[in-house]
Amino acid sequence: MESLIELEPFRSIADDLEEFISQHSVIGYHCTKEPESGYFEMSGLRVLDRQRQQTEFLERFGHRFSEEELSQIQQDWNAFFPGQQDGCRNGTLWFCLAPDQVIDSGTERFFTYFGGEAVYAPITQRPSIEEKLRAIGNPVVVEVSIAPRELQTFSRVPFAINALSLFHRRLNPEAFVHGREGYLKRSVEPSEIIRVRPQPSFFAAYAKCLSHERL
């Protein structure tokens, strides 16, 4: 489909659809673990400051780890993050832009380990630490209302191609759905959060919706 929409008349259709969508809010899906129920609805979502996130993680959950584990965590963080890894993460807040993307295997680690990549990325290969990261928090999908023009994406018409591929799947259940991801360069206020759904509930609702489409 990505090649097809560069040809007329499909290009004009996609451009018009993208322009229409850009005038309305869209839903972004942030996949993560919540420390306790109601946390995101009270605090919103924050763009990443890697060092601040790690500091707050240790202040809140450091007591769960041994002195040896804490030393190893700090060593692994220091070896992995400074430089390019910080450059592509800091100051961003990432979202899936379609529910199909939320259920993709690529989101599994966000739901499994607490703290986001800023915390878990270099330390899950250590069994005792990995087990404790699994035990912290509950997996949730934070649904946020976003103005499309604020999102940084990686496609010329990201919302149009998703909408068109969803329509295609209604005609052909085996059709591929083009999901997209994007990021904001600002934090999200609690008032912008539509709801916070437990990950099992989101997955069950998606499966039910998909089964209805195929009836």
C-alpha positions, 0 to 999 in steps of 0.5 A: 500500500505504501507504494500504491498511495504514491500513484494517482488517484490514490495519492490524492485520496491519501493526501485529502484523508490525511488533511482531514484527519489532521484537523481532528484529534487522534488517539496515541497509545503509550505502552508502559507499566504503572506503579500504582492505579491512578498514577498517570491520571494524576500525573500525566506523562512526561517526556524522557529525561533519562537521568531523572527517570533513573534517579526517581526509580532508585529513590522509589524502588532501590530498596528492592535490590541488593547493594551488589545489584544496585552497583551493577545497575549503575555500571550497566546504565553508565556503559549503555546510555551516554551519547547516542542512546541518550540522543535518540531518547531524551526529550521525547514521549513515544506512542503507538498510533493504532491499536494494532501496533499495541498488540504487536510483539514489539511492545511486549517488553514495555509491558513486562519490565518497569521503568521504560527503556531508560531503566530496563534496556541494559539490565534485563540480562541479569536474572535477579534484576530482571525478576524484580523489574517484572514484579514492579507495577502493572502493565497498562495502555495510556490512551491520549488525545493528541493533535496530529500536527504535534506528532513527529512521525516517519511517513508522509501520510501516517494516519491516512495509510493506517485508515486505508489499510483498516478499510482494506482489512474490512474487505480482506481479513488477511490484509496487512494493517499499517500501524505507525508510531510517533513521538511528542516533544512535550509532556502530556497533561492529565486532562489530555488522557482519555483513559488508562486501561490494563493491558489484558483488558485492552488486548481482550477488547481488541480481540473482540473488536477484531472478531466482530469485523470478521463476522 
